[in-house]
Amino acid sequence: MLGFSKDKPIVGVVHLLPLPGSPRFESMESVKERALNDAKDMIQNGVDGLIIENYGDKPFKKTVSKMTVSALSAVCSKVKDRFDVPIGLNVLRNDWKSALSISHTLDLDFVRINVYSGCYGTPSGYIEGEAGEIQRFREKFDMETFIMADIDVKHAKSIYPEDIKTAALDATERGMADGLIVTGDRTGRAVDLEDLKAARENVNVPIFAGSGVDDQNVIDVLRNSDGIIVGTYLKEDGITSNRVSPERVKNLVKKVEEIRT
């Protein structure tokens, strides 16, 4: 699945510092240095793959500038050259075209698309899912990039009321997503286990938990999912904007090994 060598893979989030054009941007050197150091501390201590996010580009826009695309490409290229693991990309807030373009050009493994189907109200405004356009764009350029689609995504409220089962079916049967991500309501907030179960029991694609995984809930989460995307818990003091803590990575990996054996 997605090129991972182990069952129940751990995908660590590389939260980038602000990129050029964003408030509080400092330098590309600092962006690259933090990204490479965080990636190293995760991979060397047992994380199975990475996903890169322009997390520092707050407040988020629906789509990003050409400057952001250029900067993301430069960082992703550095990380890919350094680490031989599956690597994904999420371009916040919902710039799927940039994510797929960068990933296809650099031969990354997957993209995360926060609003893939349905329609959501978000702090960045209303965002409509564009599964039809996404799949046609992928077909046009013969892309093999795996699409991981959020359902009932964090920091958003659906204006097309549906339960998690229906959202999962719509994203896969009608939307043709390759895999799904279930989250809590905010970054760092735990996923509802019942939501995970409902999604996993009703579709035949990989289901990942995408927020709030920690050393206390990871075993229960993985019993009801196929993998995890984790960022906040792996940081020093559990603060999303901090550097990665090697000890926290080791602790989480140790817990995951319990369920793999």
C-alpha positions in Angstrom: 0.0 0.0 0.0 1.5 3.3 -1.2 4.9 1.6 -1.2 5.2 1.1 2.5 7.2 -1.9 3.6 5.2 -2.4 6.9 1.6 -2.8 7.8 -0.1 0.0 9.7 2.4 2.7 8.4 3.2 5.8 10.4 3.3 8.9 8.1 5.1 11.8 9.8 4.1 15.4 9.0 6.8 17.8 7.9 5.2 21.1 8.9 7.1 23.7 6.9 8.0 27.1 8.2 6.4 30.1 6.4 7.3 30.2 2.7 8.1 33.3 0.6 5.2 35.7 0.4 3.7 34.5 3.7 3.6 36.5 6.9 6.6 35.8 9.1 8.7 34.3 6.3 12.4 34.5 7.2 14.5 32.6 4.7 14.5 29.6 2.4 17.6 28.3 4.1 15.7 28.1 7.5 12.7 26.4 5.8 14.9 23.7 4.2 17.0 23.2 7.3 14.0 22.7 9.5 12.3 20.4 7.0 15.4 18.2 6.6 16.1 18.0 10.3 12.5 17.2 11.2 12.4 14.5 8.4 15.6 13.0 9.6 14.5 12.9 13.3 11.3 11.1 12.2 12.8 8.6 9.7 15.8 7.7 11.8 13.6 6.9 14.7 11.1 4.6 12.9 8.5 6.6 11.0 7.7 4.9 7.7 6.9 7.8 5.4 6.4 11.6 5.3 3.9 14.1 4.1 5.0 17.7 3.5 2.7 20.6 4.3 3.0 24.4 3.9 1.7 24.6 7.5 3.4 27.9 8.2 1.6 29.8 5.4 -1.1 31.0 7.7 -3.7 32.5 7.2 -4.4 30.0 4.4 -5.7 30.8 1.0 -7.8 28.4 -1.1 -5.0 28.3 -3.7 -1.4 29.3 -3.5 0.9 31.6 -5.5 3.5 30.6 -8.1 6.1 31.6 -5.6 4.7 29.1 -3.1 4.7 26.3 -5.8 8.3 27.1 -6.6 9.3 27.0 -2.9 7.4 23.8 -2.2 9.0 22.1 -5.2 12.5 23.1 -3.9 11.8 21.7 -0.4 10.1 18.5 -1.6 13.0 17.9 -4.0 15.5 18.2 -1.1 13.5 15.8 1.1 13.0 13.3 -1.6 16.7 13.2 -2.5 17.7 12.7 1.1 15.1 10.0 2.3 14.1 6.8 0.5 10.6 6.5 1.9 7.1 7.2 0.5 6.5 10.9 0.5 3.3 12.8 0.1 2.3 16.5 -0.2 -0.6 18.6 1.0 -0.9 22.1 -0.3 -3.0 24.1 2.1 -5.7 25.1 2.0 -7.0 23.0 -0.9 -4.7 23.6 -3.9 -5.0 20.1 -5.4 -3.7 21.2 -8.8 -0.5 22.5 -7.4 -0.1 19.4 -5.2 -0.6 17.0 -8.1 1.6 19.0 -10.4 4.5 19.1 -7.9 4.0 15.5 -7.0 3.9 14.3 -10.6 7.0 16.3 -11.6 9.0 15.1 -8.6 7.6 11.6 -8.6 6.2 11.8 -5.1 4.0 9.0 -4.0 0.7 10.6 -2.9 -1.2 13.8 -2.2 -3.6 14.7 0.5 -6.7 16.7 -0.6 -8.6 18.3 2.3 -11.9 19.0 0.4 -12.3 16.4 -2.3 -16.0 16.0 -2.6 -18.9 17.9 -1.0 -18.9 21.5 0.0 -17.5 23.0 3.2 -17.4 26.2 5.0 -13.9 27.0 6.3 -11.9 29.9 7.7 -10.7 30.4 4.2 -14.3 30.6 2.8 -16.5 28.1 1.1 -14.6 25.3 -0.6 -16.2 23.0 -3.1 -14.9 19.5 -3.7 -13.8 19.0 -7.3 -13.3 15.3 -7.6 -14.5 15.3 -11.3 -11.9 17.9 -12.3 -9.2 16.3 -10.1 -9.6 12.9 -11.8 -9.7 14.4 -15.3 -6.6 16.4 -14.6 -4.9 13.2 -13.4 -6.0 11.3 -16.5 -4.9 14.1 -18.8 -1.3 14.0 -17.6 -1.3 10.2 -17.0 -0.5 10.7 -13.3 0.0 7.7 -11.0 0.0 9.8 -7.9 -2.2 8.2 -5.2 -5.0 10.4 -3.9 -5.8 10.4 -0.2 -9.0 12.4 0.3 -10.2 13.8 3.6 -13.8 13.2 4.6 -15.5 15.5 7.1 -12.2 17.3 7.3 -10.9 19.3 10.3 -11.3 23.1 10.4 -14.4 22.9 8.3 -18.1 22.3 8.4 -20.0 20.5 5.7 -22.9 22.4 4.1 -24.0 19.2 2.3 -25.2 17.2 5.3 -24.2 13.6 5.3 -22.9 11.0 7.8 -19.4 9.6 7.7 -20.5 6.5 5.9 -22.1 8.5 3.1 -19.2 10.8 2.8 -16.8 7.8 2.5 -19.0 6.2 -0.2 -19.3 9.5 -2.1 -15.6 10.1 -2.1 -14.7 6.6 -3.3 -17.7 5.3 -5.4 -18.5 8.6 -7.1 -15.3 10.5 -6.5 -12.8 7.6 -7.2 -10.5 8.6 -4.4 -7.7 6.0 -3.8 -7.7 6.3 0.0 -9.5 8.2 2.7 -8.4 10.3 5.8 -10.6 10.7 8.9 -9.8 13.5 11.3 -10.9 15.2 14.5 -12.3 18.7 14.3 -9.0 20.6 14.6 -5.2 20.0 14.2 -4.1 17.8 17.1 -7.7 16.7 18.0 -8.3 13.0 18.2 -10.4 11.2 15.6 -13.7 9.7 16.6 -13.2 5.9 16.6 -16.7 5.3 15.6 -16.1 7.5 12.5 -13.1 5.4 11.7 -15.0 2.2 12.0 -17.9 3.4 9.9 -15.6 4.6 7.1 -13.5 1.4 7.1 -16.5 -0.9 7.2 -18.2 0.6 4.2 -15.4 1.2 1.6 -12.7 -0.9 0.2 -9.8 1.6 0.2 -7.1 2.4 2.7 -8.4 4.5 5.7 -5.9 6.6 7.6 -6.4 8.6 10.8 -5.3 12.1 10.1 -5.2 14.0 13.4 -4.8 13.7 17.1 -2.9 10.4 17.2 -0.7 10.0 20.3 0.9 7.3 22.5 -2.4 6.9 24.5 -4.8 6.2 21.6 -2.6 4.9 18.8 -3.3 1.2 19.4 -7.1 1.7 19.3 -6.8 4.0 16.3 -4.7 1.4 14.3 -7.1 -1.4 15.2 -9.7 0.6 13.3 -7.6 2.0 10.5 -4.9 1.1 8.0 -2.4 3.7 9.0 -1.8 7.1 10.7 -0.7 10.6 9.7 0.8 12.2 12.8 2.4 15.5 13.4 1.6 17.4 16.6 2.3 14.5 19.0 5.8 14.1 17.5 6.8 17.7 18.3 8.6 19.0 21.4 6.0 19.4 24.2 3.3 18.3 21.7 3.2 21.8 20.1 2.6 21.7 16.4 5.0 24.5 15.5 7.9 23.1 17.5 10.7 20.9 16.2 10.3 17.1 16.1 11.2 15.3 19.3 13.2 12.1 18.6 12.1 10.7 22.0 8.4 11.2 21.2 8.9 9.5 17.8 10.6 6.5 19.5 7.8 6.3 22.0 5.1 6.3 19.4 6.9 3.8 17.2 7.3 1.5 20.1 3.6 1.5 20.7 2.8 0.8 17.0 5.1 -2.2 17.1 2.9 -3.7 19.7 0.0 -3.9 17.2 2.2 -5.0 14.3 3.5 -8.1 16.1 
